[in-house]
Structure formats: C-alpha cells, structure tokens
Amino acid sequence: MARILLADDDQGSLDFVRRALEMDGHTVVPTVDGNEALERLKSDGPFDVLVTDVHMPGLDGITLAGKASDVQPGIKLLMMSGVADVLDRARDLHDKGARLLAKPFPIDRIRAEVRAVLS
C-alpha cells in the first residue's frame, strides 16, 4: 500500500479523507496546512502521493504541490477543492499529471481517485 501525505485545513475533511484512505490499507500522514505538509515531506519522506486541498491559508495547495515535486520528483498529486475557480488555478498541475477532485465527494470517489493516481 501507499504512503500518503494529506494536507487540508478543514479538520472534518482531513478526518474523512484519512479514514477513507486508511480503509484501503494506505498509511496516511495528516497535516493541517501546506507549511506543515512541506516540512513533513522533507523530514518524513518519501511519500507516494500528496493529497492536498487547494485553498489553505499560508502555503496553498498549488504552491505546495510545486514545492513537493521539487523536493520529491515523481510524487503523485491529487488536488481537492470546494471552490470551482480555485480548481481552475490548478489546471497547470493537471497538465503535469495531477488529478483534480471537486468537493464534496463520496467516500468511494476519493478512494477511486487515489487508486487511479497510483496506477
């Protein structure tokens, strides 16, 4: 199974996604913002996948994804957001292989997206 770094400033979303991915046997390291996620990537890597909310205070998910790719080239990216225009800002990352997921989503959708990212 995969090691997944999860970044989301919303505690409810963080818990929901963590539990969903752990159901599939993944090891999930939850973080509450982009700065913490970047530090964990540097100190606790490598990770197979970064799952991040796009809109977070401080270091947003788009900037985090770019920095994560610099720190760990080849890391898989899954970007999530409940704000449509914010997901539009992530389109460049989509062109680089990142998957985009609009919130809210059912539990089976996040699990399927992570499986797709890993395949």
Backbone as CSV, one residue per row, in Angstrom:
resi,resn,N_x,N_y,N_z,CA_x,CA_y,CA_z,C_x,C_y,C_z
1,MET,0.825,-1.182,0.000,0.000,0.000,0.000,0.876,1.255,0.000
2,ALA,0.252,2.385,-0.213,0.984,3.638,-0.410,1.145,4.427,0.889
3,ARG,2.189,5.256,0.909,2.358,6.285,1.943,1.815,7.569,1.366
4,ILE,0.836,8.154,2.052,0.134,9.330,1.544,0.302,10.489,2.519
5,LEU,0.716,11.629,1.974,0.774,12.869,2.738,-0.512,13.626,2.432
6,LEU,-1.267,13.955,3.463,-2.572,14.597,3.317,-2.526,15.978,3.953
7,ALA,-2.910,17.004,3.194,-2.938,18.378,3.704,-4.316,18.984,3.485
8,ASP,-4.952,19.382,4.575,-6.256,20.049,4.494,-6.465,20.830,5.779
9,ASP,-6.839,22.103,5.653,-7.032,22.938,6.835,-8.395,22.725,7.493
10,ASP,-9.276,21.983,6.849,-10.589,21.693,7.421,-10.519,20.337,8.139
11,GLN,-10.663,20.340,9.453,-10.494,19.128,10.245,-11.474,18.026,9.835
12,GLY,-12.718,18.397,9.502,-13.695,17.402,9.077,-13.268,16.704,7.792
13,SER,-12.813,17.471,6.823,-12.326,16.891,5.561,-11.083,16.053,5.794
14,LEU,-10.187,16.546,6.628,-8.952,15.831,6.930,-9.267,14.453,7.509
15,ASP,-10.158,14.412,8.486,-10.532,13.141,9.115,-11.242,12.211,8.134
16,PHE,-12.157,12.763,7.340,-12.916,11.977,6.369,-11.988,11.316,5.347
17,VAL,-11.096,12.100,4.768,-10.191,11.572,3.737,-9.205,10.588,4.356
18,ARG,-8.673,10.900,5.525,-7.735,9.994,6.192,-8.374,8.631,6.433
19,ARG,-9.571,8.629,6.995,-10.256,7.358,7.268,-10.559,6.598,5.977
20,ALA,-10.983,7.317,4.948,-11.299,6.668,3.672,-10.072,5.971,3.096
21,LEU,-8.935,6.629,3.133,-7.725,6.061,2.541,-7.134,4.955,3.413
22,GLU,-7.284,5.075,4.706,-6.829,4.007,5.593,-7.657,2.737,5.408
23,MET,-8.913,2.880,4.966,-9.751,1.710,4.679,-9.115,0.832,3.605
24,ASP,-8.352,1.442,2.712,-7.682,0.691,1.652,-6.280,0.253,2.046
25,GLY,-5.920,0.452,3.297,-4.644,-0.018,3.800,-3.481,0.944,3.626
26,HIS,-3.763,2.163,3.171,-2.700,3.146,2.992,-2.266,3.718,4.347
27,THR,-1.014,4.113,4.427,-0.511,4.855,5.574,-0.693,6.330,5.252
28,VAL,-1.455,7.023,6.074,-1.786,8.429,5.821,-1.177,9.294,6.918
29,VAL,-0.424,10.303,6.492,0.153,11.279,7.416,-0.628,12.574,7.222
30,PRO,-1.523,12.915,8.170,-2.337,14.121,8.025,-1.597,15.369,8.496
31,THR,-1.799,16.472,7.774,-1.251,17.771,8.159,-2.334,18.821,7.971
32,VAL,-2.242,19.903,8.736,-3.329,20.887,8.751,-3.100,22.086,7.847
33,ASP,-1.946,22.160,7.178,-1.720,23.238,6.225,-0.530,22.908,5.337
34,GLY,-0.300,23.746,4.346,0.760,23.494,3.382,2.150,23.555,3.976
35,ASN,2.367,24.467,4.918,3.683,24.578,5.542,4.034,23.322,6.326
36,GLU,3.089,22.812,7.100,3.331,21.589,7.853,3.557,20.417,6.897
37,ALA,2.780,20.358,5.832,2.933,19.266,4.866,4.315,19.294,4.227
38,LEU,4.790,20.470,3.850,6.109,20.579,3.237,7.197,20.139,4.216
39,GLU,7.068,20.534,5.461,8.045,20.107,6.472,8.031,18.591,6.659
40,ARG,6.836,18.006,6.690,6.732,16.542,6.842,7.302,15.833,5.619
41,LEU,7.108,16.394,4.453,7.667,15.812,3.235,9.192,15.790,3.321
42,LYS,9.759,16.874,3.797,11.219,16.961,3.916,11.761,16.046,5.010
43,SER,11.040,15.946,6.132,11.562,15.183,7.275,11.131,13.723,7.299
44,ASP,9.949,13.418,6.753,9.394,12.068,6.877,9.229,11.354,5.545
45,GLY,9.690,11.965,4.440,9.526,11.353,3.121,10.377,10.114,2.987
46,PRO,10.238,9.407,1.915,9.421,9.763,0.758,7.957,9.346,0.930
47,PHE,7.101,9.985,0.138,5.686,9.661,0.068,5.355,9.271,-1.362
48,ASP,4.360,8.425,-1.513,3.918,8.026,-2.851,2.985,9.061,-3.459
49,VAL,2.125,9.648,-2.611,1.082,10.554,-3.091,0.951,11.735,-2.128
50,LEU,0.744,12.915,-2.703,0.327,14.094,-1.935,-1.126,14.354,-2.286
51,VAL,-1.998,14.306,-1.282,-3.403,14.672,-1.439,-3.560,15.981,-0.689
52,THR,-3.929,17.042,-1.414,-3.996,18.349,-0.770,-5.210,19.142,-1.208
53,ASP,-5.740,19.889,-0.240,-6.744,20.890,-0.548,-6.020,22.008,-1.283
54,VAL,-6.675,22.629,-2.228,-6.051,23.713,-2.977,-6.044,24.997,-2.155
55,HIS,-7.157,25.315,-1.525,-7.300,26.588,-0.807,-7.005,26.376,0.675
56,MET,-5.814,26.841,1.101,-5.430,26.783,2.510,-4.703,28.078,2.845
57,PRO,-4.776,28.504,4.095,-4.035,29.708,4.478,-2.532,29.444,4.438
58,GLY,-1.764,30.495,4.259,-0.310,30.327,4.200,0.095,29.747,2.860
59,LEU,0.681,28.589,2.891,1.122,27.896,1.680,-0.064,27.124,1.110
60,ASP,-0.610,27.594,-0.025,-1.784,26.919,-0.595,-1.372,25.614,-1.283
61,GLY,-2.367,24.835,-1.657,-2.117,23.520,-2.232,-1.388,23.539,-3.564
62,ILE,-1.618,24.570,-4.361,-0.949,24.663,-5.661,0.543,24.906,-5.467
63,THR,0.878,25.839,-4.591,2.284,26.108,-4.293,2.920,24.905,-3.618
64,LEU,2.192,24.283,-2.697,2.674,23.079,-2.031,2.995,21.989,-3.040
65,ALA,2.113,21.764,-3.994,2.334,20.715,-4.992,3.598,20.981,-5.799
66,GLY,3.820,22.234,-6.177,5.033,22.578,-6.913,6.289,22.334,-6.094
67,LYS,6.260,22.741,-4.837,7.408,22.545,-3.953,7.614,21.060,-3.659
68,ALA,6.517,20.321,-3.501,6.624,18.886,-3.241,7.291,18.175,-4.410
69,SER,6.959,18.590,-5.620,7.576,17.994,-6.808,9.064,18.325,-6.884
70,ASP,9.457,19.483,-6.373,10.876,19.836,-6.319,11.614,18.993,-5.279
71,VAL,10.988,18.817,-4.104,11.602,18.055,-3.018,11.645,16.571,-3.354
72,GLN,10.555,16.072,-3.929,10.465,14.653,-4.261,9.926,14.498,-5.680
73,PRO,10.799,14.587,-6.669,10.344,14.427,-8.057,9.619,13.086,-8.231
74,GLY,8.532,13.142,-8.976,7.769,11.924,-9.237,6.658,11.646,-8.252
75,ILE,6.536,12.464,-7.193,5.432,12.255,-6.263,4.120,12.452,-7.023
76,LYS,3.156,11.598,-6.779,1.842,11.714,-7.410,1.042,12.780,-6.679
77,LEU,0.197,13.509,-7.430,-0.550,14.634,-6.871,-2.051,14.468,-7.078
78,LEU,-2.809,14.694,-6.019,-4.265,14.747,-6.086,-4.694,16.024,-5.376
79,MET,-5.308,16.925,-6.147,-5.727,18.230,-5.641,-7.243,18.229,-5.432
80,MET,-7.706,18.760,-4.278,-9.133,18.825,-3.993,-9.512,20.248,-3.619
81,SER,-10.740,20.624,-3.983,-11.237,21.938,-3.579,-12.749,21.987,-3.687
82,GLY,-13.327,22.761,-2.809,-14.757,23.016,-2.861,-15.083,24.294,-3.614
83,VAL,-14.066,24.958,-4.131,-14.241,26.223,-4.836,-13.816,26.024,-6.289
84,ALA,-14.762,26.119,-7.215,-14.505,25.790,-8.624,-13.394,26.634,-9.234
85,ASP,-13.396,27.950,-8.980,-12.376,28.782,-9.613,-10.983,28.498,-9.056
86,VAL,-10.909,27.999,-7.840,-9.615,27.616,-7.278,-9.087,26.386,-8.002
87,LEU,-9.961,25.442,-8.309,-9.533,24.264,-9.070,-9.047,24.674,-10.455
88,ASP,-9.651,25.707,-11.024,-9.187,26.198,-12.320,-7.735,26.632,-12.255
89,ARG,-7.314,27.212,-11.124,-5.907,27.614,-10.963,-4.974,26.406,-10.974
90,ALA,-5.494,25.228,-10.670,-4.672,24.019,-10.599,-4.555,23.309,-11.944
91,ARG,-5.156,23.856,-12.992,-5.140,23.187,-14.302,-3.729,22.918,-14.821
92,ASP,-2.782,23.820,-14.554,-1.396,23.587,-14.969,-0.855,22.299,-14.361
93,LEU,-1.197,22.066,-13.114,-0.749,20.839,-12.455,-1.427,19.623,-13.072
94,HIS,-2.661,19.799,-13.510,-3.361,18.705,-14.180,-2.607,18.299,-15.444
95,ASP,-2.085,19.288,-16.150,-1.303,19.004,-17.344,-0.012,18.266,-17.012
96,LYS,0.425,18.345,-15.765,1.636,17.649,-15.326,1.319,16.332,-14.633
97,GLY,0.084,15.855,-14.768,-0.285,14.562,-14.211,-1.073,14.592,-12.923
98,ALA,-1.301,15.759,-12.343,-2.093,15.838,-11.119,-3.561,15.579,-11.441
99,ARG,-4.239,14.943,-10.514,-5.678,14.750,-10.647,-6.378,15.808,-9.816
100,LEU,-7.548,16.246,-10.286,-8.325,17.288,-9.623,-9.660,16.707,-9.181
101,LEU,-10.050,17.022,-7.965,-11.274,16.473,-7.399,-12.058,17.584,-6.718
102,ALA,-13.298,17.783,-7.159,-14.163,18.818,-6.577,-14.853,18.276,-5.321
103,LYS,-14.834,19.081,-4.259,-15.550,18.758,-3.022,-16.976,19.258,-3.166
104,PRO,-17.929,18.671,-2.539,-17.833,17.452,-1.738,-17.837,16.223,-2.637
105,PHE,-17.360,15.134,-2.107,-17.320,13.885,-2.845,-17.630,12.733,-1.891
106,PRO,-18.181,11.642,-2.435,-18.457,10.474,-1.587,-17.165,9.709,-1.291
107,ILE,-17.203,8.899,-0.280,-16.029,8.164,0.160,-15.442,7.285,-0.947
108,ASP,-16.304,6.671,-1.747,-15.779,5.798,-2.801,-15.041,6.586,-3.884
109,ARG,-15.377,7.854,-4.054,-14.722,8.675,-5.079,-13.275,8.987,-4.714
110,ILE,-13.014,9.361,-3.459,-11.639,9.663,-3.054,-10.790,8.397,-3.109
111,ARG,-11.370,7.284,-2.734,-10.628,6.022,-2.791,-10.285,5.666,-4.240
112,ALA,-11.244,5.864,-5.145,-11.015,5.569,-6.567,-9.981,6.518,-7.162
113,GLU,-10.022,7.781,-6.785,-9.055,8.753,-7.311,-7.632,8.395,-6.888
114,VAL,-7.459,7.989,-5.658,-6.124,7.598,-5.197,-5.667,6.341,-5.916
115,ARG,-6.555,5.388,-6.108,-6.183,4.195,-6.898,-5.752,4.592,-8.298
116,ALA,-6.467,5.531,-8.916,-6.123,5.979,-10.270,-4.771,6.684,-10.304
117,VAL,-4.508,7.512,-9.294,-3.223,8.206,-9.220,-2.071,7.205,-9.098
118,LEU,-2.305,6.154,-8.350,-1.256,5.168,-8.125,-1.045,4.222,-9.301
119,SER,-2.029,4.118,-10.190,-1.891,3.139,-11.284,-1.073,3.676,-12.443
